[in-house]
Amino acid sequence: MDKGENEGERDKGREEMGGEEEGTQQENGRLMLADGLAEKGPKSLTSGSGQQVSNGFTSSTPQSPRDGPGTAACSGGTASGPGGGAGSSMPLGGLRTLVVQQTSLERPRETWSKKMDFLLSVIGYAVDLGNVWRFPYICYQNGGGAFLFPYLLMAVFGGVPLFYMELALGQFHRSGCISIWKHICPIFKGIGFAICIIALYIAFYYNTIMAWALYYLLSSFGSTLPWTTCTNSWNTANCNRYMSTDHNVSWSNSSTSPAEEFYTRQVLQVHLSPGLHQLGSVSWQLALCLLFIFTIVYFSIWKGVKTSGKVVWVTATFPYLVLLILLIHGATLPGAWRGVVFYLKPDWEKLLSTSVWIDAAAQIFFSLGPGFGVLLAFASYNPFHNNCYKDALVTSSVNCLTSFLSGFVIFTVLGYMAEMRQQDVDAVAKDAGPSLLFIIYAEAIANMPASTFFAIIFFLMIIMLGLDSTFAGLEGVITAMLDEFPHILGKRREWFVFGLVCVCYLGALSTLTYGGAFVVKLFEEYATGPAVITVVLLEVIAVSWFYGTKRFCNDIQVMLGFYPGCFWRVCWVAICPCFLLFIIISFLAFPPEVRLFNYHYPQWTTVLGYCIGVSSFICVPAYMVYHLLNAKGTFKQRLLKSITPEPGSVDHRDYIVTNAV
């Protein structure tokens, strides 16, 4: 067959392909003839290095989206025919680019039903109970309005860059926190296992706080709120209902409010436990409340992001409605202005204290929540070209503004309490953490008009704030395990989720005992904080220094169409590691004095706390040793292989680009 006949056959084949359909299904992929030389815009083909092909990806970049049907494009000449297929007018002998995409035989990855499902899930995860109780307390404790300066500085240079980095990593590699490391730096895969263990520890104690809130919610449906009177079976002789209207009541240092006694003696029953060495039996009321909470959690996440993405429309938006109602109502209360002034009055001298900067760094880090595997998991279900840069800025801004708004909600009510008790605001706001919500705020609500209504919506809000954070934390673990063991767990998601929820419930039983509040405090201080910060430090180092900032930025350019600016690159390489190192060193240099109510934690509990923290982090060095021992070759070859990203697996389809004449 001569040259003319060859060209005729080729033209005939192109016409058939362009006229019949967009491409012909092949055994290993779909071939599509598309002309890009005459095209303009982001999907055109240009000559030179880093050229773009008809699918919008640069030919110089080996990575590609891991979803969608396999395609191959052959470009050259003038486009005509349906779907960008080549018509008969294509000139001969020109430079053509053949792009072949391998096709996975596995099911395509699940995606969010709507963009808002993803945004609300991320906002619901980031906005949690800490925004309501921790930020307002830390703010007034560290200089009021002056604290906003270090807080925003730490957010801009530390929190938001880490937040953006995790969303971009998850969306590009489309993997959970374990399997993603083979595409970045295989020797750091232990980070993923450490994250999963930390998430379990959080599930052991975090949901117990929601069980307390559920107990309060159910107690609010009575004729009177039970934490308003001193005539109940759990009250002591020291119980005093002290308000300015109660002229015949004298308040002493040994006096306790009915709200405090309801919380400590009826809900927690902490008076029946002498400490961590003797926790006592499990409270059956709290056990039932927690069982109900975990039942809601299971049926919200058992089917994946398709179901949890719908649930967060309620759990993520309802708290904002309640915060708005409480803010408007709080602003009308007498003395509210005293609380706001106390909250925002700047004390600039406190900025000279190191502890203020430590608190600002820790608060923004734990508020945004990088390092828990959740952002990686959520972003992995996004479309490949989703603008995660804009998502990171929007969701982190909403989170910070919510913290600021919560301060007004809390301190308008604290100002009202101070006015009623004829005390200073700082005397009323001496409690932090859960006590701020379950004692001080609960007591304030009880003395408001329409107290039952406000109690019901307030504790509903607490439950909602906790639920979507739990959805997110467990989804991080589920995604990680399903991606790591797809052949075992891929078609058994419902059973795996059921088993995970059962493990979390059994692990939480120690927090439901009479001394359970002591266990919650221990987990909160030691099990998660230092471990997760160290894990994120290693994550940033692995991505910025081993995987390479240039390669990471190229990945982002492939996804979003623009290269990250100098600010982001400097943050990832230098500022974020320093930011995290600063928090770790400060924690080691100034270990927190752990105390709850009148119980001072003995020295052995500090050792126990550090052991719990190390038990998760130990996965990182343990996996490094395991990986090096199982690799083949000399030590240098093993080390080199362990820090080199592995080639794409079946679900990671590479574009093979060839130029043909």
Secondary structure, 3 states (H helix, E strand, C coil): CCHHHHHHHHHHHHHHHHHHCCCEEECCEEEEECCCCCCCCCCCCCCCCCCECCCCCECCCCCCCCCCCCEEEEECCCECCHHHCECCCCCCCCCEEEEEECCCCCCCCCCCCCHHHHHHHHHHHHCCHHHHHHHHHHHHHCCHHHHHHHHHHHHHHHHHHHHHHHHHHHHHHCCCCCHHHHHCCHHHCHHHHHHHHHHHHHHHHHHHHHHHHHHHHHHCCCCCCHHHCCCCCCCCCCECCCCCCCCCCCCCCCCECHHHHHHHHHHCCHHHCCECCECCCECHHHHHHHHHHHHHHHHHHCCCHHHHHHHHHHHCCHHHHHHHHHHHHHHCCCCHHHHHHHHHCCCHHHHHCHHHHHHHHHHHHHHHCCCCCHHHHHHHCCCCCCCHHHHHHHHHHHHHHHHHHHHHHHHHHHHHHHHHHCCCHHHHCCCCCHHHHHHHHHHHHHCCCCHHHHHHHHHHHHHHHHHHHHHHHHHHHHHHHHHHCHHHHCCCHHHHHHHHHHHHHHHHHHHHECCHHHHHHHHHHHHHHHHHHHHHHHHHHHHHHHHHHHHHHHHHHHHHCCCCCHHHHHHHHHHHHHHHHHHHHHHHHCCCCCEECCEECCHHHHHHHHHHHHHHHCHHHHHHHHHHHHCCCCHHHHHHHHCCCCCCCCCCCCEEEEEEC
